[in-house]
Amino acid sequence: MALEAQPSQMLLTPSGANGHFGEAASANNKSLSIHRWANWIAGFSGEFARSAITQYLPFPRRDCVVMDPFAGVGTTLVEANRLGLDSIGFEINPFAHLVSDVKLRSKDIPLEKLTEAVGQYETFMEEAGQSSERSGCMEDVRPAPRRSPPPGFKSRIPFYSPAVEERVLFTLDFLDNLTPPVQNIFRVAFASVMVEFSNYTYEPSLGSRPGAGKDLVIDAPVGGIVAAKLRQMLEDIAEFQADAARQPKSPRWQVHNCSFFEAESRVDPGTVDLVVTSPPYMNNYHYVRNSRPQLFWTGLVTSPAELKRLEQENFGKFWQTVRAEEPISLVPHLPDLEEQLAEIREINLAKGVYGGSGWANYICTYMNDLDRFCGLLVRLLRPGGTAVVVLGNSIVQGREIKVEEYLCAIAKLNGLAVVRVQKLRERTGSSIINSGARLHTRSKAPLYDAAVVLRRTS
């Protein structure tokens, strides 16, 4: 018989009320060493991750294991490493996984070799951009790039203007001659800035610059932009290595490029002391599609079929992958949510998959994955182990879904204790999936982020 649970009635504690968590906004990572290498939507800052670790791991913290099931670009893993703690991460997106892996490996990269490679790249790009003008001769003796644009990558308008694309291809030519781990440092540097000089922009989803009211990028100093990023990374790596040299031991770490739902084949049960993580929000932000440029142009994927697999295996999937299916049943027994789902399924039926039925399928899929997530936490955490989970509410077809409350209910169904629920901040803007801020619908609820603290009690 299915257990029954209602959403948690625990009130959200105002941010900072107990002074436990650091600033949560992931935008703060843009100014933090190592974390500033590549932006990743939502999640939390390095300050938040560090404060969660130091609060919920006892002193002394030797031999503790920190895990992030949705590692993103490695915020939790880096902070655990800086604190001398062993860490395990899972990240299904190959680009985000690459960034996490490169950050953690950078403690061991020879700085002299990397510095030399950056200087060689600057010289290479300067020479590649020069053309010889011969009197009475129109011939351009500048060699053409060896690389071509990735054949599997398509965009509605040219992703790069011709002059920019040539410089990008020269950059990729240079990368082809490097060897790991230096090559991967360069891949991350290029991927982190490649949209800046493209004809696309994040608003926050990837779209064309003209669609956002911006001009096309006709030309840009690609080599200078990439080199500046590399110099910034060099500075951060030197600091990271200096900090590591002062640690009494070198912490162990793993970051797996796969779904967290494969964790039981890679992590022994009852061995994790603390989880600090942020699952994909239930806002239909399409991580796969929004990272397409980085995935294709760095060679991490080569065909749309690989993107399809990532969509199907992503936590919560996406509305686009489940909207046309037969009605999906909710696995955890949540009567309050069942009532909301019944309402949502009746909204805008004439719109087919764009109406309520498709969105109800998405909500059910997301909540079912939350249920699987909590079940794995019970098996992987040590008795007394803690999980700090950051997520946000959502507004679907004008109905507010308080995701943090349903997480609490699902956690209890799986035998986890709810320690605390704290509101971190209100978010500006609107939900991607039909919020009251965008539509004249009945819900005008603000969007917010919340931290849910769970514990395995036995």
C-alpha positions, 0 to 999 in steps of 0.5 A, spaced: 500 500 500 502 506 498 504 511 503 500 518 504 503 524 505 501 531 505 506 537 503 510 540 509 507 545 513 513 547 515 514 555 514 520 558 510 525 561 514 527 568 512 534 567 509 539 569 514 535 568 520 540 563 523 546 566 519 547 559 517 548 559 509 552 564 505 549 568 499 546 563 494 545 566 488 549 563 483 551 570 479 556 571 485 560 566 482 562 570 476 567 574 481 569 568 485 576 564 483 575 558 480 568 558 480 568 564 475 570 560 469 564 558 466 557 560 468 551 555 469 544 557 470 540 557 477 544 552 482 548 556 488 554 560 489 561 557 492 559 561 498 553 558 499 556 551 498 562 552 503 557 555 508 553 548 507 559 544 508 562 547 514 555 548 518 553 540 517 559 537 517 562 536 524 569 538 526 574 535 525 571 534 518 577 529 516 575 522 512 568 525 511 565 525 504 561 530 500 557 528 494 553 533 489 548 528 485 547 534 480 554 537 480 553 542 474 560 546 473 563 543 480 561 548 485 560 544 491 566 539 489 571 545 488 569 547 495 569 541 498 576 540 495 578 546 498 576 544 505 580 538 504 574 533 504 573 527 499 568 528 494 563 525 489 559 528 483 555 526 478 553 530 472 550 528 466 551 534 461 558 533 458 560 540 458 558 541 465 562 535 467 568 537 463 568 544 467 568 540 473 573 535 471 578 541 469 577 545 475 579 539 480 584 537 475 587 544 475 591 543 482 596 538 478 597 542 472 604 544 470 603 552 471 609 553 466 607 549 461 600 552 461 603 559 461 607 557 455 601 554 451 597 561 452 603 565 450 604 560 443 596 561 442 596 569 442 602 569 437 599 563 433 592 568 433 596 574 431 600 571 425 593 567 423 590 574 423 595 577 418 595 577 411 600 579 406 599 585 401 603 584 395 603 590 390 599 589 384 597 582 387 590 580 390 592 574 393 591 573 400 597 568 403 594 567 409 593 559 410 585 557 411 583 554 417 584 546 417 577 545 421 570 546 419 564 547 423 561 541 426 557 538 421 551 536 426 550 543 429 545 547 426 542 554 428 536 558 425 541 564 423 549 563 422 552 562 429 558 566 427 559 571 422 564 569 417 570 573 420 568 571 427 568 563 424 574 563 421 578 566 427 574 560 431 576 555 427 583 557 427 582 557 435 580 550 434 586 548 430 591 550 435 587 546 440 588 540 436 595 540 437 595 540 444 595 534 449 591 533 456 590 536 461 592 543 457 588 542 451 582 541 456 583 548 460 583 551 453 577 547 451 573 550 457 576 557 456 573 557 449 567 554 451 565 559 456 566 565 452 564 562 445 557 565 445 559 572 447 562 573 439 556 569 436 550 571 433 546 568 439 545 570 446 542 568 453 536 571 455 536 567 459 535 561 454 539 561 448 536 565 442 538 569 436 541 576 438 536 579 433 530 576 436 533 579 443 533 586 439 541 586 439 545 587 433 549 581 429 556 580 431 560 582 424 567 581 427 570 580 434 577 579 437 576 572 438 584 570 440 584 576 445 577 574 448 579 567 449 586 569 451 584 573 456 579 568 459 586 563 459 590 569 463 584 569 468 584 561 469 592 561 470 591 566 476 586 562 479 590 556 478 596 559 481 591 561 487 588 554 487 595 550 487 598 555 493 592 553 497 592 546 496 600 546 498 598 548 505 593 542 506 595 536 510 593 531 505 590 531 498 583 530 498 580 524 493 575 526 488 571 523 483 566 526 478 562 521 473 559 523 467 552 520 468 546 520 471 545 520 478 540 514 478 546 510 476 550 512 483 549 505 486 553 502 481 559 507 483 558 509 490 558 504 496 551 504 500 552 508 507 558 512 505 556 519 504 556 524 510 553 530 506 550 532 500 550 539 497 546 540 491 541 543 486 537 539 482 534 542 475 528 546 477 521 544 475 521 550 470 523 547 463 529 550 462 532 546 457 539 545 459 541 540 453 539 545 448 542 551 451 549 548 452 548 545 444 554 550 442 559 548 447 557 541 446 558 541 439 563 546 438 568 542 443 567 536 440 563 533 446 557 531 441 557 530 434 550 528 432 543 530 435 541 523 437 546 524 442 542 530 445 536 526 445 539 521 449 541 526 454 534 529 454 531 522 456 536 521 461 536 528 464 533 529 471 525 530 470 526 530 463 523 536 459 516 538 457 518 537 450 519 529 451 513 528 455 508 532 453 505 528 447 505 521 452 499 518 455 497 521 462 503 519 466 501 517 473 504 520 480 508 515 483 508 518 490 502 519 494 500 526 494 493 528 494 494 535 494 498 535 488 493 530 485 488 535 486 492 541 482 494 536 477 487 534 475 485 542 475 491 543 470 490 537 466 483 541 464 486 547 462 487 549 455 485 542 452 484 545 445 491 547 445 493 539 445 500 538 448 501 545 449 495 545 454 494 542 461 495 535 459 502 536 457 504 540 463 501 535 468 505 530 465 511 534 466 510 535 473 509 528 474 515 526 471 519 531 475 516 529 482 517 521 480 524 523 479 524 527 486 522 520 489 527 516 486 532 521 488 530 521 495 530 513 495 537 514 493 539 519 498 536 514 503 541 508 501 547 512 500 547 517 506 550 514 512 546 514 518 545 521 521 548 523 514 545 530 511 542 533 505 542 540 503 537 541 497 536 547 493 530 548 488 525 553 487 517 554 486 514 554 479 508 556 476 505 552 471 499 554 467 498 559 472 498 554 478 503 555 483 507 549 485 511 549 491 516 544 489 520 545 496 514 542 500 513 536 495 520 535 496 519 535 504 513 530 503 516 525 498 522 525 503 518 523 509 515 517 505 522 515 503 524 515 511 528 521 511 527 527 516 526 534 514 530 538 519 529 545 516 526 549 510 529 556 509 527 561 503 534 563 500 531 569 496 526 571 491 528 571 484 526 576 479 523 575 472 518 570 471 518 562 470 519 559 464 513 555 464 507 560 464 508 564 470 503 569 473 508 575 471 507 573 464 500 571 463 494 574 466 492 568 470 490 567 477 497 566 480 501 572 482 506 568 486 513 570 486 518 566 485 523 564 490 529 559 491 529 555 498 534 550 501 531 543 504 535 540 509 534 532 510 537 527 514 537 520 514 536 518 521 537 510 521 
